[in-house]
Amino acid sequence: MQERLHTTAINEAYPLCRSVVGADAWKRAIAACGPLQRPEDLPEALRSLREDQVPMYLPDLARLEMIRRSLSSGNGSIKTAVETIVVNPTVQIVEVAWTGLTDLFGGDRDGAATKPVPGSERVLAWREPATGTARIRPARDEDFLVLKVIMEERSPDAVAAEGGIPVGAIEAAINRAVESGLLLAPPSQIRRDPEVFRKVRESDEELLSSSSFTLQWHITQACDLHCKHCYDRTERSFLSLEQAVSVLDDLRDFCKARHVQGAVSFTGGNPLLHPQFIEIYQAAAVRGFSTAILGNPTSRERMGDIISIQMPSFFQVSLEGLAEHNDAIRGSGHFDRVMRFLDVLRELDVYSMVMLTLTNENIDQVIPLAEALRTKVDVFHCNRLALFGEGANLTMPDRKKYRAFLESYCAAAALNPIMGLKENLINILRHEKGQDLFGGCTGHGCGAAFNFVSLLADGEVHACRKFPSLIGNIGTHGLAEIYDSDLARRFRLGPTACRDCTIRAACGGCLASASSSGLNIFQDKDPFCFLSDSAR
């Protein structure tokens, strides 16, 4: 009886080892452990066996499996309320005499699983703080770098200077370690005001704080198109290269203080027409920001230059409908140029986006366009027109027609994987059907002056670029001062009419839509909102 219990305990403790060696070899392994030894003694006991009895890598594999089991069954949660970045206290570095052992755990090493071969390897094991999942994989040079930086409390700037590498490379490595749970970081300070934004569902917590902050930088007004819905054709001077670099340094300081990752979305105008675009793009990459481009089609060679600095997280181009309608808005031949450029982006492995500005004139072309783009683009979005600038000459559908469109769009999106959900008001439909809500326009409902701001070419900072929403000037005030201003706070609080709404955390409507309809954006809700008062 005792022997059966002993065998059962070992089987339960080492299911992976048992599965890879076969029944006969496993019996020999259990016998080697002896009836009086504990299951945790198996790795050492296995070392007494010969190569013709069990695979020689089995002791090290058993050791790793024991560590993983211990991490998975660890008592208590990991203390994540830290004031500075620290090493996860569950991290272990294990020296083994075989490479490829972690392949047997299923997918923790890149590439297909291979049979372990002799060779010294260091393995990292830790428990993820968010999920409690035990992770195990080979240690990389990057891991030792970030562990050394954090454990020795070294400045990334100093380490970068010593090693002759960009500080952004080190900070990006630290961010990856935080994402994987190797490091623990203080919580994001980009958080909604809890007195205004109520958490109705547990899932709302993800919507009420952001782990990143984006500077949507309209670096130039210059554009090679003259679209009929353009919201700003005014002339604006642009910042000098020295001023632009200063902006990026300010953004880096802001993100470090708020414990978030920084991102820069370059747009315009057409950002590629800025005479020093490459220099500014490189300066952003060197500082560790993720970079994106919202512009017009360019040459394969120009894209190669950009990629050689840093692969953009995405490149977004615009279409306003099928070929005839689009070209009437954006110029003759534009549709075909975009379609060819999307092929270039795919060949270069650049994540591609297409954005459509929705009006009453193109609302019936959205779903057909999405179908035409099915094999061309990674994601397709549409966003409502704001009636500003030249866009004031166009029209929008009424609220009833718009709701019907959103229902059709969601139905089509269920069958077309490129159709993304961006419009905040889609959450009303999901709420009515009892479905999970999604993050809407910016991942956090309306993100105006929350997890992004728009910086114009001349230094003006706006809560949202789609409508006049000036909150400061980067030339006279730092980003932190602008973000913390009373005016910026009013923008991110949204309208008082939405304060008691059940889906407030995921929605908030569109301030630009309210503003272009002549409403008070700090009081009145989005005029397209179709959530009945009784459903709130």
Stockholm file with secondary structure:
# STOCKHOLM 1.0

chainA/1-536         MQERLHTTAINEAYPLCRSVVGADAWKRAIAACGPLQRPEDLPEALRSLREDQVPMYLPDLARLEMIRRSLSSGNGSIKTAVETIVVNPTVQIVEVAWTGLTDLFGGDRDGAATKPVPGSERVLAWREPATGTARIRPARDEDFLVLKVIMEERSPDAVAAEGGIPVGAIEAAINRAVESGLLLAPPSQIRRDPEVFRKVRESDEELLSSSSFTLQWHITQACDLHCKHCYDRTERSFLSLEQAVSVLDDLRDFCKARHVQGAVSFTGGNPLLHPQFIEIYQAAAVRGFSTAILGNPTSRERMGDIISIQMPSFFQVSLEGLAEHNDAIRGSGHFDRVMRFLDVLRELDVYSMVMLTLTNENIDQVIPLAEALRTKVDVFHCNRLALFGEGANLTMPDRKKYRAFLESYCAAAALNPIMGLKENLINILRHEKGQDLFGGCTGHGCGAAFNFVSLLADGEVHACRKFPSLIGNIGTHGLAEIYDSDLARRFRLGPTACRDCTIRAACGGCLASASSSGLNIFQDKDPFCFLSDSAR
#=GR chainA/1-536 SS CHHHHHHHHHHHHCHHHHHHHCHHHHHHHHHHHCTTSCGGGHHHHGGGSCTTTSCTTHHHHHHHHHHHHHHHTCSSCCCCCCSSCEECTTCEEEEEEEESGGGGGTSSSSSSCCCCEEEEEEEEEEECTTTCCEEEEECCHHHHHHHHHHHTTCCHHHHHHHHTSCHHHHHHHHHHHHHHTSEECCCCSCBCCTTTSCCCSGGGHHHHBCSEEEEEEECCCCCSCCCTTCSCCCCCCCCCHHHHHHHHHHHHHHHHHHTCEEEEEEESSCGGGSTTHHHHHHHHHHTTCEEEEECCCCCHHHHHHHHHHCCCSCEEEECCSSHHHHHHHHCTTHHHHHHHHHHHHHHTTCCEEEEEEECTTTGGGHHHHHHHTTTTCSEEEEEECCCCGGGGGSCCCCHHHHHHHHHHHHHHHTTCTTBCCCCTTHHHHHHHTTCCCCCGGGSSSSCBTTTEEEECTTSEEESCTTSCCEEEETTTSCHHHHHTSHHHHHHHHCCGGGTTCTTGGGCCCCHHHHHHTTCCTTTSCCTTCCCCGGGC
#=GC SS_cons         CHHHHHHHHHHHHCHHHHHHHCHHHHHHHHHHHCTTSCGGGHHHHGGGSCTTTSCTTHHHHHHHHHHHHHHHTCSSCCCCCCSSCEECTTCEEEEEEEESGGGGGTSSSSSSCCCCEEEEEEEEEEECTTTCCEEEEECCHHHHHHHHHHHTTCCHHHHHHHHTSCHHHHHHHHHHHHHHTSEECCCCSCBCCTTTSCCCSGGGHHHHBCSEEEEEEECCCCCSCCCTTCSCCCCCCCCCHHHHHHHHHHHHHHHHHHTCEEEEEEESSCGGGSTTHHHHHHHHHHTTCEEEEECCCCCHHHHHHHHHHCCCSCEEEECCSSHHHHHHHHCTTHHHHHHHHHHHHHHTTCCEEEEEEECTTTGGGHHHHHHHTTTTCSEEEEEECCCCGGGGGSCCCCHHHHHHHHHHHHHHHTTCTTBCCCCTTHHHHHHHTTCCCCCGGGSSSSCBTTTEEEECTTSEEESCTTSCCEEEETTTSCHHHHHTSHHHHHHHHCCGGGTTCTTGGGCCCCHHHHHHTTCCTTTSCCTTCCCCGGGC
//
